[in-house]
Amino acid sequence: LGDRQTKNSLSAIFLLTDGRDNDRHDYTQLMQTLPSGVQCHTFGYGPDHTASLLVRLAEQGNGGTFTYIVS
């Protein structure tokens, strides 16, 4: 986030995926770097996404939400 060219205020991140996390990373430290007030909202499309990861990221995302989208 710090490398963004435009330094306007950021209030939310929207993460959209239709796939699985094949690398199995622990994103806890990354989520802890979110500035306070910036929420991470996650969206999983179709049956092949890793819902448990998206729920966890949303929970760690300063009050973000997870949404399942049927494709």
CNS distance restraints for C-alpha pairs under 8 A (distance, minus, plus):
assign (resid  10 and name CA) (resid  38 and name CA) 6.57 0.50 0.50
assign (resid  11 and name CA) (resid  37 and name CA) 6.44 0.50 0.50
assign (resid  11 and name CA) (resid  38 and name CA) 4.54 0.50 0.50
assign (resid  11 and name CA) (resid  39 and name CA) 6.44 0.50 0.50
assign (resid  12 and name CA) (resid  38 and name CA) 5.01 0.50 0.50
assign (resid  12 and name CA) (resid  39 and name CA) 4.64 0.50 0.50
assign (resid  12 and name CA) (resid  40 and name CA) 5.76 0.50 0.50
assign (resid  12 and name CA) (resid  41 and name CA) 7.26 0.50 0.50
assign (resid  13 and name CA) (resid  38 and name CA) 7.27 0.50 0.50
assign (resid  13 and name CA) (resid  39 and name CA) 6.18 0.50 0.50
assign (resid  13 and name CA) (resid  40 and name CA) 4.68 0.50 0.50
assign (resid  13 and name CA) (resid  41 and name CA) 6.09 0.50 0.50
assign (resid  14 and name CA) (resid  40 and name CA) 6.04 0.50 0.50
assign (resid  14 and name CA) (resid  41 and name CA) 4.96 0.50 0.50
assign (resid  14 and name CA) (resid  42 and name CA) 5.84 0.50 0.50
assign (resid  14 and name CA) (resid  43 and name CA) 7.54 0.50 0.50
assign (resid  15 and name CA) (resid  40 and name CA) 7.29 0.50 0.50
assign (resid  15 and name CA) (resid  41 and name CA) 6.23 0.50 0.50
assign (resid  15 and name CA) (resid  42 and name CA) 4.69 0.50 0.50
assign (resid  15 and name CA) (resid  43 and name CA) 6.11 0.50 0.50
assign (resid  16 and name CA) (resid  42 and name CA) 5.99 0.50 0.50
assign (resid  16 and name CA) (resid  43 and name CA) 4.75 0.50 0.50
assign (resid  16 and name CA) (resid  44 and name CA) 6.09 0.50 0.50
assign (resid  16 and name CA) (resid  45 and name CA) 7.54 0.50 0.50
assign (resid  17 and name CA) (resid  43 and name CA) 6.47 0.50 0.50
assign (resid  17 and name CA) (resid  44 and name CA) 5.30 0.50 0.50
assign (resid  17 and name CA) (resid  45 and name CA) 6.15 0.50 0.50
assign (resid  17 and name CA) (resid  49 and name CA) 6.65 0.50 0.50
assign (resid  18 and name CA) (resid  44 and name CA) 5.74 0.50 0.50
assign (resid  18 and name CA) (resid  45 and name CA) 4.68 0.50 0.50
assign (resid  18 and name CA) (resid  46 and name CA) 6.16 0.50 0.50
assign (resid  18 and name CA) (resid  47 and name CA) 7.76 0.50 0.50
assign (resid  18 and name CA) (resid  48 and name CA) 6.08 0.50 0.50
assign (resid  18 and name CA) (resid  49 and name CA) 5.06 0.50 0.50
assign (resid  19 and name CA) (resid  48 and name CA) 5.37 0.50 0.50
assign (resid  19 and name CA) (resid  49 and name CA) 4.35 0.50 0.50
assign (resid  19 and name CA) (resid  50 and name CA) 6.96 0.50 0.50
assign (resid  20 and name CA) (resid  48 and name CA) 6.31 0.50 0.50
assign (resid  20 and name CA) (resid  49 and name CA) 4.74 0.50 0.50
assign (resid  20 and name CA) (resid  50 and name CA) 5.02 0.50 0.50
assign (resid  21 and name CA) (resid  25 and name CA) 7.77 0.50 0.50
assign (resid  21 and name CA) (resid  49 and name CA) 7.78 0.50 0.50
assign (resid  21 and name CA) (resid  50 and name CA) 6.46 0.50 0.50
assign (resid  27 and name CA) (resid  31 and name CA) 6.19 0.50 0.50
assign (resid  27 and name CA) (resid  57 and name CA) 7.60 0.50 0.50
assign (resid  28 and name CA) (resid  32 and name CA) 6.28 0.50 0.50
assign (resid  28 and name CA) (resid  57 and name CA) 7.97 0.50 0.50
assign (resid  28 and name CA) (resid  60 and name CA) 7.52 0.50 0.50
assign (resid  29 and name CA) (resid  33 and name CA) 6.73 0.50 0.50
assign (resid  30 and name CA) (resid  34 and name CA) 7.37 0.50 0.50
assign (resid  31 and name CA) (resid  57 and name CA) 7.20 0.50 0.50
assign (resid  31 and name CA) (resid  60 and name CA) 6.23 0.50 0.50
assign (resid  31 and name CA) (resid  61 and name CA) 6.35 0.50 0.50
assign (resid  32 and name CA) (resid  60 and name CA) 7.59 0.50 0.50
assign (resid  34 and name CA) (resid  38 and name CA) 6.36 0.50 0.50
assign (resid  34 and name CA) (resid  61 and name CA) 7.41 0.50 0.50
assign (resid  36 and name CA) (resid  62 and name CA) 7.02 0.50 0.50
assign (resid  37 and name CA) (resid  62 and name CA) 6.68 0.50 0.50
assign (resid  38 and name CA) (resid  61 and name CA) 7.41 0.50 0.50
assign (resid  38 and name CA) (resid  62 and name CA) 6.51 0.50 0.50
assign (resid  39 and name CA) (resid  58 and name CA) 7.87 0.50 0.50
assign (resid  39 and name CA) (resid  61 and name CA) 5.08 0.50 0.50
assign (resid  39 and name CA) (resid  62 and name CA) 4.98 0.50 0.50
assign (resid  39 and name CA) (resid  63 and name CA) 6.01 0.50 0.50
assign (resid  39 and name CA) (resid  64 and name CA) 4.96 0.50 0.50
assign (resid  40 and name CA) (resid  57 and name CA) 7.17 0.50 0.50
assign (resid  40 and name CA) (resid  58 and name CA) 5.54 0.50 0.50
assign (resid  40 and name CA) (resid  60 and name CA) 7.93 0.50 0.50
assign (resid  40 and name CA) (resid  61 and name CA) 4.49 0.50 0.50
assign (resid  40 and name CA) (resid  62 and name CA) 6.88 0.50 0.50
assign (resid  40 and name CA) (resid  63 and name CA) 7.53 0.50 0.50
assign (resid  40 and name CA) (resid  64 and name CA) 4.81 0.50 0.50
assign (resid  40 and name CA) (resid  65 and name CA) 7.17 0.50 0.50
assign (resid  41 and name CA) (resid  58 and name CA) 5.56 0.50 0.50
assign (resid  41 and name CA) (resid  61 and name CA) 7.27 0.50 0.50
assign (resid  41 and name CA) (resid  64 and name CA) 4.71 0.50 0.50
assign (resid  41 and name CA) (resid  65 and name CA) 4.81 0.50 0.50
assign (resid  41 and name CA) (resid  66 and name CA) 5.97 0.50 0.50
assign (resid  42 and name CA) (resid  54 and name CA) 5.77 0.50 0.50
assign (resid  42 and name CA) (resid  55 and name CA) 7.42 0.50 0.50
assign (resid  42 and name CA) (resid  57 and name CA) 7.36 0.50 0.50
assign (resid  42 and name CA) (resid  58 and name CA) 6.02 0.50 0.50
assign (resid  42 and name CA) (resid  64 and name CA) 7.59 0.50 0.50
assign (resid  42 and name CA) (resid  65 and name CA) 6.23 0.50 0.50
assign (resid  42 and name CA) (resid  66 and name CA) 4.76 0.50 0.50
assign (resid  42 and name CA) (resid  67 and name CA) 6.33 0.50 0.50
assign (resid  43 and name CA) (resid  54 and name CA) 7.34 0.50 0.50
assign (resid  43 and name CA) (resid  66 and name CA) 5.76 0.50 0.50
assign (resid  43 and name CA) (resid  67 and name CA) 4.80 0.50 0.50
assign (resid  43 and name CA) (resid  68 and name CA) 5.87 0.50 0.50
assign (resid  43 and name CA) (resid  69 and name CA) 6.88 0.50 0.50
assign (resid  44 and name CA) (resid  49 and name CA) 5.77 0.50 0.50
assign (resid  44 and name CA) (resid  50 and name CA) 7.70 0.50 0.50
assign (resid  44 and name CA) (resid  51 and name CA) 6.78 0.50 0.50
assign (resid  44 and name CA) (resid  54 and name CA) 7.39 0.50 0.50
assign (resid  44 and name CA) (resid  66 and name CA) 7.78 0.50 0.50
assign (resid  44 and name CA) (resid  67 and name CA) 6.41 0.50 0.50
assign (resid  44 and name CA) (resid  68 and name CA) 4.99 0.50 0.50
assign (resid  44 and name CA) (resid  69 and name CA) 5.91 0.50 0.50
assign (resid  45 and name CA) (resid  49 and name CA) 6.73 0.50 0.50
assign (resid  45 and name CA) (resid  68 and name CA) 6.25 0.50 0.50
assign (resid  45 and name CA) (resid  69 and name CA) 4.79 0.50 0.50
assign (resid  45 and name CA) (resid  70 and name CA) 5.99 0.50 0.50
assign (resid  45 and name CA) (resid  71 and name CA) 6.06 0.50 0.50
assign (resid  46 and name CA) (resid  68 and name CA) 7.72 0.50 0.50
assign (resid  46 and name CA) (resid  69 and name CA) 6.32 0.50 0.50
assign (resid  46 and name CA) (resid  70 and name CA) 5.12 0.50 0.50
assign (resid  46 and name CA) (resid  71 and name CA) 4.90 0.50 0.50
assign (resid  47 and name CA) (resid  70 and name CA) 7.76 0.50 0.50
assign (resid  50 and name CA) (resid  54 and name CA) 6.54 0.50 0.50
assign (resid  51 and name CA) (resid  55 and name CA) 6.07 0.50 0.50
assign (resid  52 and name CA) (resid  56 and name CA) 6.21 0.50 0.50
assign (resid  53 and name CA) (resid  57 and name CA) 6.14 0.50 0.50
assign (resid  54 and name CA) (resid  58 and name CA) 6.16 0.50 0.50
assign (resid  54 and name CA) (resid  66 and name CA) 6.40 0.50 0.50
assign (resid  55 and name CA) (resid  59 and name CA) 6.14 0.50 0.50
assign (resid  55 and name CA) (resid  65 and name CA) 7.43 0.50 0.50
assign (resid  55 and name CA) (resid  66 and name CA) 5.49 0.50 0.50
assign (resid  56 and name CA) (resid  60 and name CA) 6.17 0.50 0.50
assign (resid  57 and name CA) (resid  61 and name CA) 5.87 0.50 0.50
assign (resid  58 and name CA) (resid  62 and name CA) 7.59 0.50 0.50
assign (resid  58 and name CA) (resid  63 and name CA) 6.89 0.50 0.50
assign (resid  58 and name CA) (resid  64 and name CA) 4.62 0.50 0.50
assign (resid  58 and name CA) (resid  65 and name CA) 5.09 0.50 0.50
assign (resid  58 and name CA) (resid  66 and name CA) 5.85 0.50 0.50
assign (resid  59 and name CA) (resid  63 and name CA) 6.11 0.50 0.50
assign (resid  59 and name CA) (resid  64 and name CA) 6.10 0.50 0.50
assign (resid  59 and name CA) (resid  65 and name CA) 7.05 0.50 0.50
assign (resid  60 and name CA) (resid  64 and name CA) 7.58 0.50 0.50
